[in-house]
Amino acid sequence: MAALGVFFGLLAVGVLCLIVTLVRRGSGRTENVEGLLIEQQRRLQAHSDRNTYHSTVVHNTPHGLDGRRRQP
């Protein structure tokens, strides 16, 4: 029973360390120009990907040239 308590205690300490690390890191923005340009490029790419792979776009594409499913 003591081993189980030690296990959960170590698990809780590990989780707390991860939480503290993530909270301290935060979502700080980059301060130099190169970092800002990279962030802008990634943001625009993410926006483009969200529009390209949106559920309605993906599921409403035709399977064949005439829009009907091809038989295997």
CHARMM internal coordinates of N, CA and C (Angstrom, degrees):
IC EDIT
DIST 1 N 1 CA 1.4460
DIST 1 CA 1 C 1.5262
ANGL 1 N 1 CA 1 C 110.59
DIST 1 C 2 N 1.3192
ANGL 1 CA 1 C 2 N 115.80
DIHE 1 N 1 CA 1 C 2 N -36.70
DIST 2 N 2 CA 1.4649
ANGL 1 C 2 N 2 CA 119.81
DIHE 1 CA 1 C 2 N 2 CA 179.49
DIST 2 CA 2 C 1.5257
ANGL 2 N 2 CA 2 C 110.18
DIHE 1 C 2 N 2 CA 2 C -66.56
DIST 2 C 3 N 1.3367
ANGL 2 CA 2 C 3 N 116.20
DIHE 2 N 2 CA 2 C 3 N -36.75
DIST 3 N 3 CA 1.4644
ANGL 2 C 3 N 3 CA 119.58
DIHE 2 CA 2 C 3 N 3 CA 179.54
DIST 3 CA 3 C 1.5249
ANGL 3 N 3 CA 3 C 110.57
DIHE 2 C 3 N 3 CA 3 C -63.77
DIST 3 C 4 N 1.3110
ANGL 3 CA 3 C 4 N 116.33
DIHE 3 N 3 CA 3 C 4 N -37.07
DIST 4 N 4 CA 1.4624
ANGL 3 C 4 N 4 CA 120.27
DIHE 3 CA 3 C 4 N 4 CA 178.17
DIST 4 CA 4 C 1.5281
ANGL 4 N 4 CA 4 C 110.78
DIHE 3 C 4 N 4 CA 4 C -66.51
DIST 4 C 5 N 1.3156
ANGL 4 CA 4 C 5 N 116.54
DIHE 4 N 4 CA 4 C 5 N -39.86
DIST 5 N 5 CA 1.4691
ANGL 4 C 5 N 5 CA 120.99
DIHE 4 CA 4 C 5 N 5 CA 176.92
DIST 5 CA 5 C 1.5185
ANGL 5 N 5 CA 5 C 111.49
DIHE 4 C 5 N 5 CA 5 C -63.80
DIST 5 C 6 N 1.3339
ANGL 5 CA 5 C 6 N 116.37
DIHE 5 N 5 CA 5 C 6 N -41.88
DIST 6 N 6 CA 1.4661
ANGL 5 C 6 N 6 CA 120.55
DIHE 5 CA 5 C 6 N 6 CA 177.61
DIST 6 CA 6 C 1.5221
ANGL 6 N 6 CA 6 C 109.98
DIHE 5 C 6 N 6 CA 6 C -64.20
DIST 6 C 7 N 1.3195
ANGL 6 CA 6 C 7 N 116.88
DIHE 6 N 6 CA 6 C 7 N -42.23
DIST 7 N 7 CA 1.4643
ANGL 6 C 7 N 7 CA 120.75
DIHE 6 CA 6 C 7 N 7 CA 179.78
DIST 7 CA 7 C 1.5260
ANGL 7 N 7 CA 7 C 111.14
DIHE 6 C 7 N 7 CA 7 C -59.82
DIST 7 C 8 N 1.3451
ANGL 7 CA 7 C 8 N 116.59
DIHE 7 N 7 CA 7 C 8 N -49.40
DIST 8 N 8 CA 1.4621
ANGL 7 C 8 N 8 CA 119.54
DIHE 7 CA 7 C 8 N 8 CA -179.79
DIST 8 CA 8 C 1.5257
ANGL 8 N 8 CA 8 C 111.55
DIHE 7 C 8 N 8 CA 8 C -67.74
DIST 8 C 9 N 1.3137
ANGL 8 CA 8 C 9 N 117.43
DIHE 8 N 8 CA 8 C 9 N -32.20
DIST 9 N 9 CA 1.4636
ANGL 8 C 9 N 9 CA 120.57
DIHE 8 CA 8 C 9 N 9 CA 176.16
DIST 9 CA 9 C 1.5177
ANGL 9 N 9 CA 9 C 111.41
DIHE 8 C 9 N 9 CA 9 C -64.30
DIST 9 C 10 N 1.3367
ANGL 9 CA 9 C 10 N 116.58
DIHE 9 N 9 CA 9 C 10 N -45.72
DIST 10 N 10 CA 1.4659
ANGL 9 C 10 N 10 CA 120.21
DIHE 9 CA 9 C 10 N 10 CA 177.83
DIST 10 CA 10 C 1.5232
ANGL 10 N 10 CA 10 C 111.24
DIHE 9 C 10 N 10 CA 10 C -65.32
DIST 10 C 11 N 1.3110
ANGL 10 CA 10 C 11 N 116.42
DIHE 10 N 10 CA 10 C 11 N -37.48
DIST 11 N 11 CA 1.4609
ANGL 10 C 11 N 11 CA 120.50
DIHE 10 CA 10 C 11 N 11 CA 177.33
DIST 11 CA 11 C 1.5331
ANGL 11 N 11 CA 11 C 110.44
DIHE 10 C 11 N 11 CA 11 C -63.16
DIST 11 C 12 N 1.3236
ANGL 11 CA 11 C 12 N 117.09
DIHE 11 N 11 CA 11 C 12 N -42.69
DIST 12 N 12 CA 1.4646
ANGL 11 C 12 N 12 CA 121.19
DIHE 11 CA 11 C 12 N 12 CA 179.01
DIST 12 CA 12 C 1.5266
ANGL 12 N 12 CA 12 C 110.98
DIHE 11 C 12 N 12 CA 12 C -65.23
DIST 12 C 13 N 1.3304
ANGL 12 CA 12 C 13 N 117.26
DIHE 12 N 12 CA 12 C 13 N -39.84
DIST 13 N 13 CA 1.4686
ANGL 12 C 13 N 13 CA 120.51
DIHE 12 CA 12 C 13 N 13 CA 177.91
DIST 13 CA 13 C 1.5229
ANGL 13 N 13 CA 13 C 110.08
DIHE 12 C 13 N 13 CA 13 C -63.64
DIST 13 C 14 N 1.3208
ANGL 13 CA 13 C 14 N 117.35
DIHE 13 N 13 CA 13 C 14 N -41.70
DIST 14 N 14 CA 1.4642
ANGL 13 C 14 N 14 CA 120.58
DIHE 13 CA 13 C 14 N 14 CA 178.10
DIST 14 CA 14 C 1.5161
ANGL 14 N 14 CA 14 C 112.12
DIHE 13 C 14 N 14 CA 14 C -62.58
DIST 14 C 15 N 1.3210
ANGL 14 CA 14 C 15 N 116.31
DIHE 14 N 14 CA 14 C 15 N -42.82
DIST 15 N 15 CA 1.4710
ANGL 14 C 15 N 15 CA 120.53
DIHE 14 CA 14 C 15 N 15 CA 178.94
DIST 15 CA 15 C 1.5226
ANGL 15 N 15 CA 15 C 110.28
DIHE 14 C 15 N 15 CA 15 C -64.61
DIST 15 C 16 N 1.3097
ANGL 15 CA 15 C 16 N 117.61
DIHE 15 N 15 CA 15 C 16 N -42.19
DIST 16 N 16 CA 1.4629
ANGL 15 C 16 N 16 CA 120.68
DIHE 15 CA 15 C 16 N 16 CA 178.53
DIST 16 CA 16 C 1.5256
ANGL 16 N 16 CA 16 C 111.49
DIHE 15 C 16 N 16 CA 16 C -63.27
DIST 16 C 17 N 1.3243
ANGL 16 CA 16 C 17 N 117.15
DIHE 16 N 16 CA 16 C 17 N -39.38
DIST 17 N 17 CA 1.4718
ANGL 16 C 17 N 17 CA 120.20
DIHE 16 CA 16 C 17 N 17 CA 177.38
DIST 17 CA 17 C 1.5219
ANGL 17 N 17 CA 17 C 110.86
DIHE 16 C 17 N 17 CA 17 C -63.07
DIST 17 C 18 N 1.3201
ANGL 17 CA 17 C 18 N 117.11
DIHE 17 N 17 CA 17 C 18 N -41.99
DIST 18 N 18 CA 1.4631
ANGL 17 C 18 N 18 CA 120.25
DIHE 17 CA 17 C 18 N 18 CA 177.81
DIST 18 CA 18 C 1.5239
ANGL 18 N 18 CA 18 C 111.51
DIHE 17 C 18 N 18 CA 18 C -64.42
DIST 18 C 19 N 1.3131
ANGL 18 CA 18 C 19 N 117.20
DIHE 18 N 18 CA 18 C 19 N -41.60
DIST 19 N 19 CA 1.4648
ANGL 18 C 19 N 19 CA 120.73
DIHE 18 CA 18 C 19 N 19 CA 179.55
DIST 19 CA 19 C 1.5234
ANGL 19 N 19 CA 19 C 110.44
DIHE 18 C 19 N 19 CA 19 C -63.50
DIST 19 C 20 N 1.3221
ANGL 19 CA 19 C 20 N 116.83
DIHE 19 N 19 CA 19 C 20 N -45.45
DIST 20 N 20 CA 1.4667
ANGL 19 C 20 N 20 CA 120.42
DIHE 19 CA 19 C 20 N 20 CA 179.55
DIST 20 CA 20 C 1.5195
ANGL 20 N 20 CA 20 C 110.55
DIHE 19 C 20 N 20 CA 20 C -61.90
DIST 20 C 21 N 1.3230
ANGL 20 CA 20 C 21 N 117.40
DIHE 20 N 20 CA 20 C 21 N -41.90
DIST 21 N 21 CA 1.4635
ANGL 20 C 21 N 21 CA 120.85
DIHE 20 CA 20 C 21 N 21 CA 179.40
DIST 21 CA 21 C 1.5193
ANGL 21 N 21 CA 21 C 110.98
DIHE 20 C 21 N 21 CA 21 C -62.17
DIST 21 C 22 N 1.3201
ANGL 21 CA 21 C 22 N 117.77
DIHE 21 N 21 CA 21 C 22 N -45.10
DIST 22 N 22 CA 1.4624
ANGL 21 C 22 N 22 CA 120.86
DIHE 21 CA 21 C 22 N 22 CA -179.13
DIST 22 CA 22 C 1.5225
ANGL 22 N 22 CA 22 C 112.27
DIHE 21 C 22 N 22 CA 22 C -68.39
DIST 22 C 23 N 1.3131
ANGL 22 CA 22 C 23 N 117.73
DIHE 22 N 22 CA 22 C 23 N -37.70
DIST 23 N 23 CA 1.4621
ANGL 22 C 23 N 23 CA 120.49
DIHE 22 CA 22 C 23 N 23 CA 179.56
DIST 23 CA 23 C 1.5270
ANGL 23 N 23 CA 23 C 110.34
DIHE 22 C 23 N 23 CA 23 C -69.16
DIST 23 C 24 N 1.3186
ANGL 23 CA 23 C 24 N 117.21
DIHE 23 N 23 CA 23 C 24 N -40.46
DIST 24 N 24 CA 1.4645
ANGL 23 C 24 N 24 CA 119.93
DIHE 23 CA 23 C 24 N 24 CA 179.57
DIST 24 CA 24 C 1.5105
ANGL 24 N 24 CA 24 C 111.84
DIHE 23 C 24 N 24 CA 24 C -67.36
DIST 24 C 25 N 1.3293
ANGL 24 CA 24 C 25 N 117.07
DIHE 24 N 24 CA 24 C 25 N -35.26
DIST 25 N 25 CA 1.4583
ANGL 24 C 25 N 25 CA 120.43
DIHE 24 CA 24 C 25 N 25 CA 179.88
DIST 25 CA 25 C 1.5185
ANGL 25 N 25 CA 25 C 109.79
DIHE 24 C 25 N 25 CA 25 C -67.02
DIST 25 C 26 N 1.3285
ANGL 25 CA 25 C 26 N 116.63
DIHE 25 N 25 CA 25 C 26 N -44.50
DIST 26 N 26 CA 1.4552
ANGL 25 C 26 N 26 CA 121.29
DIHE 25 CA 25 C 26 N 26 CA 178.14
DIST 26 CA 26 C 1.5090
ANGL 26 N 26 CA 26 C 112.50
DIHE 25 C 26 N 26 CA 26 C 63.09
DIST 26 C 27 N 1.3006
ANGL 26 CA 26 C 27 N 115.39
DIHE 26 N 26 CA 26 C 27 N -165.25
DIST 27 N 27 CA 1.4567
ANGL 26 C 27 N 27 CA 120.22
DIHE 26 CA 26 C 27 N 27 CA 177.90
DIST 27 CA 27 C 1.5194
ANGL 27 N 27 CA 27 C 108.47
DIHE 26 C 27 N 27 CA 27 C -115.60
DIST 27 C 28 N 1.3048
ANGL 27 CA 27 C 28 N 115.46
DIHE 27 N 27 CA 27 C 28 N 50.75
DIST 28 N 28 CA 1.4569
ANGL 27 C 28 N 28 CA 120.52
DIHE 27 CA 27 C 28 N 28 CA -179.04
DIST 28 CA 28 C 1.5127
ANGL 28 N 28 CA 28 C 111.81
DIHE 27 C 28 N 28 CA 28 C -63.46
DIST 28 C 29 N 1.3120
ANGL 28 CA 28 C 29 N 114.85
DIHE 28 N 28 CA 28 C 29 N 142.99
DIST 29 N 29 CA 1.4508
ANGL 28 C 29 N 29 CA 120.09
DIHE 28 CA 28 C 29 N 29 CA -179.10
DIST 29 CA 29 C 1.5200
ANGL 29 N 29 CA 29 C 109.46
DIHE 28 C 29 N 29 CA 29 C -87.36
DIST 29 C 30 N 1.3057
ANGL 29 CA 29 C 30 N 114.98
DIHE 29 N 29 CA 29 C 30 N 157.93
DIST 30 N 30 CA 1.4504
ANGL 29 C 30 N 30 CA 121.54
DIHE 29 CA 29 C 30 N 30 CA 177.99
DIST 30 CA 30 C 1.5199
ANGL 30 N 30 CA 30 C 109.06
DIHE 29 C 30 N 30 CA 30 C -75.76
DIST 30 C 31 N 1.3124
ANGL 30 CA 30 C 31 N 116.76
DIHE 30 N 30 CA 30 C 31 N 147.50
DIST 31 N 31 CA 1.4557
ANGL 30 C 31 N 31 CA 119.52
DIHE 30 CA 30 C 31 N 31 CA -175.69
DIST 31 CA 31 C 1.5196
ANGL 31 N 31 CA 31 C 113.30
DIHE 30 C 31 N 31 CA 31 C -105.17
DIST 31 C 32 N 1.3305
ANGL 31 CA 31 C 32 N 118.95
DIHE 31 N 31 CA 31 C 32 N -17.91
DIST 32 N 32 CA 1.4588
ANGL 31 C 32 N 32 CA 118.43
DIHE 31 CA 31 C 32 N 32 CA -179.26
DIST 32 CA 32 C 1.5238
ANGL 32 N 32 CA 32 C 110.34
DIHE 31 C 32 N 32 CA 32 C -96.16
DIST 32 C 33 N 1.3223
ANGL 32 CA 32 C 33 N 116.25
DIHE 32 N 32 CA 32 C 33 N 165.26
DIST 33 N 33 CA 1.4601
ANGL 32 C 33 N 33 CA 121.67
DIHE 32 CA 32 C 33 N 33 CA -173.83
DIST 33 CA 33 C 1.5208
ANGL 33 N 33 CA 33 C 111.51
DIHE 32 C 33 N 33 CA 33 C -65.92
DIST 33 C 34 N 1.3251
ANGL 33 CA 33 C 34 N 117.48
DIHE 33 N 33 CA 33 C 34 N -40.90
DIST 34 N 34 CA 1.4659
ANGL 33 C 34 N 34 CA 120.03
DIHE 33 CA 33 C 34 N 34 CA -178.98
DIST 34 CA 34 C 1.5233
ANGL 34 N 34 CA 34 C 110.92
DIHE 33 C 34 N 34 CA 34 C -61.93
DIST 34 C 35 N 1.3166
ANGL 34 CA 34 C 35 N 116.39
DIHE 34 N 34 CA 34 C 35 N -42.57
DIST 35 N 35 CA 1.4567
ANGL 34 C 35 N 35 CA 120.05
DIHE 34 CA 34 C 35 N 35 CA 178.94
DIST 35 CA 35 C 1.5147
ANGL 35 N 35 CA 35 C 112.19
DIHE 34 C 35 N 35 CA 35 C -64.13
DIST 35 C 36 N 1.3382
ANGL 35 CA 35 C 36 N 116.03
DIHE 35 N 35 CA 35 C 36 N -39.59
DIST 36 N 36 CA 1.4659
ANGL 35 C 36 N 36 CA 119.53
DIHE 35 CA 35 C 36 N 36 CA 178.27
DIST 36 CA 36 C 1.5172
ANGL 36 N 36 CA 36 C 111.34
DIHE 35 C 36 N 36 CA 36 C -65.57
DIST 36 C 37 N 1.3253
ANGL 36 CA 36 C 37 N 117.01
DIHE 36 N 36 CA 36 C 37 N -39.25
DIST 37 N 37 CA 1.4643
ANGL 36 C 37 N 37 CA 120.18
DIHE 36 CA 36 C 37 N 37 CA 178.02
DIST 37 CA 37 C 1.5233
ANGL 37 N 37 CA 37 C 111.17
DIHE 36 C 37 N 37 CA 37 C -65.95
DIST 37 C 38 N 1.3241
ANGL 37 CA 37 C 38 N 116.80
DIHE 37 N 37 CA 37 C 38 N -39.40
DIST 38 N 38 CA 1.4656
ANGL 37 C 38 N 38 CA 120.61
DIHE 37 CA 37 C 38 N 38 CA 177.90
DIST 38 CA 38 C 1.5247
ANGL 38 N 38 CA 38 C 109.83
DIHE 37 C 38 N 38 CA 38 C -64.36
DIST 38 C 39 N 1.3454
ANGL 38 CA 38 C 39 N 116.86
DIHE 38 N 38 CA 38 C 39 N -44.15
DIST 39 N 39 CA 1.4650
ANGL 38 C 39 N 39 CA 120.06
DIHE 38 CA 38 C 39 N 39 CA 178.34
DIST 39 CA 39 C 1.5215
ANGL 39 N 39 CA 39 C 111.24
DIHE 38 C 39 N 39 CA 39 C -61.08
DIST 39 C 40 N 1.3353
ANGL 39 CA 39 C 40 N 116.83
DIHE 39 N 39 CA 39 C 40 N -41.83
DIST 40 N 40 CA 1.4610
ANGL 39 C 40 N 40 CA 120.38
DIHE 39 CA 39 C 40 N 40 CA 179.83
DIST 40 CA 40 C 1.5226
ANGL 40 N 40 CA 40 C 110.78
DIHE 39 C 40 N 40 CA 40 C -64.32
DIST 40 C 41 N 1.3314
ANGL 40 CA 40 C 41 N 116.92
DIHE 40 N 40 CA 40 C 41 N -42.45
DIST 41 N 41 CA 1.4638
ANGL 40 C 41 N 41 CA 120.73
DIHE 40 CA 40 C 41 N 41 CA 179.38
DIST 41 CA 41 C 1.5266
ANGL 41 N 41 CA 41 C 110.73
DIHE 40 C 41 N 41 CA 41 C -63.63
DIST 41 C 42 N 1.3151
ANGL 41 CA 41 C 42 N 117.34
DIHE 41 N 41 CA 41 C 42 N -43.72
DIST 42 N 42 CA 1.4705
ANGL 41 C 42 N 42 CA 121.05
DIHE 41 CA 41 C 42 N 42 CA 179.29
DIST 42 CA 42 C 1.5278
ANGL 42 N 42 CA 42 C 111.00
DIHE 41 C 42 N 42 CA 42 C -64.19
DIST 42 C 43 N 1.3421
ANGL 42 CA 42 C 43 N 116.37
DIHE 42 N 42 CA 42 C 43 N -40.08
DIST 43 N 43 CA 1.4605
ANGL 42 C 43 N 43 CA 120.32
DIHE 42 CA 42 C 43 N 43 CA 179.73
DIST 43 CA 43 C 1.5217
ANGL 43 N 43 CA 43 C 110.92
DIHE 42 C 43 N 43 CA 43 C -64.44
DIST 43 C 44 N 1.3287
ANGL 43 CA 43 C 44 N 116.85
DIHE 43 N 43 CA 43 C 44 N -43.35
DIST 44 N 44 CA 1.4608
ANGL 43 C 44 N 44 CA 120.47
DIHE 43 CA 43 C 44 N 44 CA 178.59
DIST 44 CA 44 C 1.5266
ANGL 44 N 44 CA 44 C 111.42
DIHE 43 C 44 N 44 CA 44 C -66.38
DIST 44 C 45 N 1.3398
ANGL 44 CA 44 C 45 N 116.76
DIHE 44 N 44 CA 44 C 45 N -38.13
DIST 45 N 45 CA 1.4627
ANGL 44 C 45 N 45 CA 120.25
DIHE 44 CA 44 C 45 N 45 CA 177.99
DIST 45 CA 45 C 1.5266
ANGL 45 N 45 CA 45 C 110.73
DIHE 44 C 45 N 45 CA 45 C -65.86
DIST 45 C 46 N 1.3313
ANGL 45 CA 45 C 46 N 116.86
DIHE 45 N 45 CA 45 C 46 N -40.78
DIST 46 N 46 CA 1.4656
ANGL 45 C 46 N 46 CA 120.28
DIHE 45 CA 45 C 46 N 46 CA 178.06
DIST 46 CA 46 C 1.5236
ANGL 46 N 46 CA 46 C 110.51
DIHE 45 C 46 N 46 CA 46 C -63.81
DIST 46 C 47 N 1.3248
ANGL 46 CA 46 C 47 N 117.22
DIHE 46 N 46 CA 46 C 47 N -40.57
DIST 47 N 47 CA 1.4691
ANGL 46 C 47 N 47 CA 120.80
DIHE 46 CA 46 C 47 N 47 CA 177.38
DIST 47 CA 47 C 1.5250
ANGL 47 N 47 CA 47 C 110.51
DIHE 46 C 47 N 47 CA 47 C -62.15
DIST 47 C 48 N 1.3200
ANGL 47 CA 47 C 48 N 116.15
DIHE 47 N 47 CA 47 C 48 N -44.03
DIST 48 N 48 CA 1.4615
ANGL 47 C 48 N 48 CA 120.62
DIHE 47 CA 47 C 48 N 48 CA 179.18
DIST 48 CA 48 C 1.5269
ANGL 48 N 48 CA 48 C 111.09
DIHE 47 C 48 N 48 CA 48 C -63.57
DIST 48 C 49 N 1.3296
ANGL 48 CA 48 C 49 N 116.90
DIHE 48 N 48 CA 48 C 49 N -42.42
DIST 49 N 49 CA 1.4646
ANGL 48 C 49 N 49 CA 120.78
DIHE 48 CA 48 C 49 N 49 CA 179.50
DIST 49 CA 49 C 1.5247
ANGL 49 N 49 CA 49 C 111.36
DIHE 48 C 49 N 49 CA 49 C -64.57
DIST 49 C 50 N 1.3400
ANGL 49 CA 49 C 50 N 116.90
DIHE 49 N 49 CA 49 C 50 N -39.47
DIST 50 N 50 CA 1.4673
ANGL 49 C 50 N 50 CA 119.40
DIHE 49 CA 49 C 50 N 50 CA 178.67
DIST 50 CA 50 C 1.5192
ANGL 50 N 50 CA 50 C 110.92
DIHE 49 C 50 N 50 CA 50 C -62.51
DIST 50 C 51 N 1.3261
ANGL 50 CA 50 C 51 N 117.14
DIHE 50 N 50 CA 50 C 51 N -37.11
DIST 51 N 51 CA 1.4642
ANGL 50 C 51 N 51 CA 119.83
DIHE 50 CA 50 C 51 N 51 CA 178.97
DIST 51 CA 51 C 1.5196
ANGL 51 N 51 CA 51 C 111.67
DIHE 50 C 51 N 51 CA 51 C -75.99
DIST 51 C 52 N 1.3215
ANGL 51 CA 51 C 52 N 117.90
DIHE 51 N 51 CA 51 C 52 N -36.44
DIST 52 N 52 CA 1.4556
ANGL 51 C 52 N 52 CA 121.56
DIHE 51 CA 51 C 52 N 52 CA -177.52
DIST 52 CA 52 C 1.5250
ANGL 52 N 52 CA 52 C 111.73
DIHE 51 C 52 N 52 CA 52 C -71.11
DIST 52 C 53 N 1.3288
ANGL 52 CA 52 C 53 N 116.85
DIHE 52 N 52 CA 52 C 53 N -41.59
DIST 53 N 53 CA 1.4588
ANGL 52 C 53 N 53 CA 120.85
DIHE 52 CA 52 C 53 N 53 CA -173.88
DIST 53 CA 53 C 1.5258
ANGL 53 N 53 CA 53 C 112.37
DIHE 52 C 53 N 53 CA 53 C -106.22
DIST 53 C 54 N 1.3228
ANGL 53 CA 53 C 54 N 117.96
DIHE 53 N 53 CA 53 C 54 N 25.22
DIST 54 N 54 CA 1.4581
ANGL 53 C 54 N 54 CA 122.45
DIHE 53 CA 53 C 54 N 54 CA 177.00
DIST 54 CA 54 C 1.5317
ANGL 54 N 54 CA 54 C 108.94
DIHE 53 C 54 N 54 CA 54 C -64.01
DIST 54 C 55 N 1.3024
ANGL 54 CA 54 C 55 N 117.19
DIHE 54 N 54 CA 54 C 55 N 148.03
DIST 55 N 55 CA 1.4626
ANGL 54 C 55 N 55 CA 122.00
DIHE 54 CA 54 C 55 N 55 CA -174.46
DIST 55 CA 55 C 1.5235
ANGL 55 N 55 CA 55 C 112.88
DIHE 54 C 55 N 55 CA 55 C -56.95
DIST 55 C 56 N 1.3227
ANGL 55 CA 55 C 56 N 117.35
DIHE 55 N 55 CA 55 C 56 N -44.74
DIST 56 N 56 CA 1.4630
ANGL 55 C 56 N 56 CA 118.69
DIHE 55 CA 55 C 56 N 56 CA -178.02
DIST 56 CA 56 C 1.5161
ANGL 56 N 56 CA 56 C 111.51
DIHE 55 C 56 N 56 CA 56 C -68.31
DIST 56 C 57 N 1.3161
ANGL 56 CA 56 C 57 N 117.23
DIHE 56 N 56 CA 56 C 57 N -31.97
DIST 57 N 57 CA 1.4642
ANGL 56 C 57 N 57 CA 119.99
DIHE 56 CA 56 C 57 N 57 CA 178.61
DIST 57 CA 57 C 1.5243
ANGL 57 N 57 CA 57 C 110.15
DIHE 56 C 57 N 57 CA 57 C -70.58
DIST 57 C 58 N 1.3179
ANGL 57 CA 57 C 58 N 116.16
DIHE 57 N 57 CA 57 C 58 N -43.74
DIST 58 N 58 CA 1.4616
ANGL 57 C 58 N 58 CA 120.57
DIHE 57 CA 57 C 58 N 58 CA -176.85
DIST 58 CA 58 C 1.5247
ANGL 58 N 58 CA 58 C 111.22
DIHE 57 C 58 N 58 CA 58 C -67.87
DIST 58 C 59 N 1.3215
ANGL 58 CA 58 C 59 N 117.77
DIHE 58 N 58 CA 58 C 59 N -41.62
DIST 59 N 59 CA 1.4605
ANGL 58 C 59 N 59 CA 120.61
DIHE 58 CA 58 C 59 N 59 CA -174.30
DIST 59 CA 59 C 1.5234
ANGL 59 N 59 CA 59 C 113.87
DIHE 58 C 59 N 59 CA 59 C -85.35
DIST 59 C 60 N 1.3112
ANGL 59 CA 59 C 60 N 118.92
DIHE 59 N 59 CA 59 C 60 N -7.46
DIST 60 N 60 CA 1.4573
ANGL 59 C 60 N 60 CA 121.02
DIHE 59 CA 59 C 60 N 60 CA 179.94
DIST 60 CA 60 C 1.5221
ANGL 60 N 60 CA 60 C 112.67
DIHE 59 C 60 N 60 CA 60 C -107.85
DIST 60 C 61 N 1.3242
ANGL 60 CA 60 C 61 N 117.89
DIHE 60 N 60 CA 60 C 61 N 13.81
DIST 61 N 61 CA 1.4572
ANGL 60 C 61 N 61 CA 119.92
DIHE 60 CA 60 C 61 N 61 CA 178.51
DIST 61 CA 61 C 1.5207
ANGL 61 N 61 CA 61 C 109.41
DIHE 60 C 61 N 61 CA 61 C -83.03
DIST 61 C 62 N 1.3150
ANGL 61 CA 61 C 62 N 117.51
DIHE 61 N 61 CA 61 C 62 N 143.58
DIST 62 N 62 CA 1.4689
ANGL 61 C 62 N 62 CA 120.02
DIHE 61 CA 61 C 62 N 62 CA 178.70
DIST 62 CA 62 C 1.5246
ANGL 62 N 62 CA 62 C 110.95
DIHE 61 C 62 N 62 CA 62 C -70.58
DIST 62 C 63 N 1.3248
ANGL 62 CA 62 C 63 N 115.69
DIHE 62 N 62 CA 62 C 63 N 146.42
DIST 63 N 63 CA 1.4598
ANGL 62 C 63 N 63 CA 120.35
DIHE 62 CA 62 C 63 N 63 CA -179.76
DIST 63 CA 63 C 1.5172
ANGL 63 N 63 CA 63 C 111.39
DIHE 62 C 63 N 63 CA 63 C -85.27
DIST 63 C 64 N 1.3042
ANGL 63 CA 63 C 64 N 116.69
DIHE 63 N 63 CA 63 C 64 N -35.61
DIST 64 N 64 CA 1.4603
ANGL 63 C 64 N 64 CA 121.15
DIHE 63 CA 63 C 64 N 64 CA 179.67
DIST 64 CA 64 C 1.5139
ANGL 64 N 64 CA 64 C 109.94
DIHE 63 C 64 N 64 CA 64 C -116.34
DIST 64 C 65 N 1.2965
ANGL 64 CA 64 C 65 N 116.54
DIHE 64 N 64 CA 64 C 65 N -176.98
DIST 65 N 65 CA 1.4557
ANGL 64 C 65 N 65 CA 119.82
DIHE 64 CA 64 C 65 N 65 CA -179.87
DIST 65 CA 65 C 1.5172
ANGL 65 N 65 CA 65 C 111.94
DIHE 64 C 65 N 65 CA 65 C -67.67
DIST 65 C 66 N 1.3310
ANGL 65 CA 65 C 66 N 117.13
DIHE 65 N 65 CA 65 C 66 N -32.25
DIST 66 N 66 CA 1.4576
ANGL 65 C 66 N 66 CA 120.11
DIHE 65 CA 65 C 66 N 66 CA -178.77
DIST 66 CA 66 C 1.5287
ANGL 66 N 66 CA 66 C 112.17
DIHE 65 C 66 N 66 CA 66 C -95.01
DIST 66 C 67 N 1.3311
ANGL 66 CA 66 C 67 N 118.12
DIHE 66 N 66 CA 66 C 67 N 7.48
DIST 67 N 67 CA 1.4488
ANGL 66 C 67 N 67 CA 121.12
DIHE 66 CA 66 C 67 N 67 CA 176.78
DIST 67 CA 67 C 1.5072
ANGL 67 N 67 CA 67 C 114.41
DIHE 66 C 67 N 67 CA 67 C 89.04
DIST 67 C 68 N 1.3237
ANGL 67 CA 67 C 68 N 118.40
DIHE 67 N 67 CA 67 C 68 N -3.27
DIST 68 N 68 CA 1.4645
ANGL 67 C 68 N 68 CA 120.55
DIHE 67 CA 67 C 68 N 68 CA 178.55
DIST 68 CA 68 C 1.5209
ANGL 68 N 68 CA 68 C 109.38
DIHE 67 C 68 N 68 CA 68 C -100.07
DIST 68 C 69 N 1.3059
ANGL 68 CA 68 C 69 N 115.27
DIHE 68 N 68 CA 68 C 69 N 157.82
DIST 69 N 69 CA 1.4599
ANGL 68 C 69 N 69 CA 119.26
DIHE 68 CA 68 C 69 N 69 CA 177.21
DIST 69 CA 69 C 1.5117
ANGL 69 N 69 CA 69 C 110.34
DIHE 68 C 69 N 69 CA 69 C -71.36
DIST 69 C 70 N 1.2981
ANGL 69 CA 69 C 70 N 114.87
DIHE 69 N 69 CA 69 C 70 N 141.34
DIST 70 N 70 CA 1.4610
ANGL 69 C 70 N 70 CA 119.58
DIHE 69 CA 69 C 70 N 70 CA 176.44
DIST 70 CA 70 C 1.5158
ANGL 70 N 70 CA 70 C 109.03
DIHE 69 C 70 N 70 CA 70 C -84.58
DIST 70 C 71 N 1.2899
ANGL 70 CA 70 C 71 N 115.63
DIHE 70 N 70 CA 70 C 71 N 141.44
DIST 71 N 71 CA 1.4630
ANGL 70 C 71 N 71 CA 120.38
DIHE 70 CA 70 C 71 N 71 CA 177.52
DIST 71 CA 71 C 1.5222
ANGL 71 N 71 CA 71 C 108.79
DIHE 70 C 71 N 71 CA 71 C -84.09
DIST 71 C 72 N 1.3274
ANGL 71 CA 71 C 72 N 117.89
DIHE 71 N 71 CA 71 C 72 N 134.85
DIST 72 N 72 CA 1.4837
ANGL 71 C 72 N 72 CA 120.06
DIHE 71 CA 71 C 72 N 72 CA 179.97
DIST 72 CA 72 C 1.5089
ANGL 72 N 72 CA 72 C 112.57
DIHE 71 C 72 N 72 CA 72 C -70.84
END
COOR INIT
IC SEED 1 N 1 CA 1 C
IC BUILD
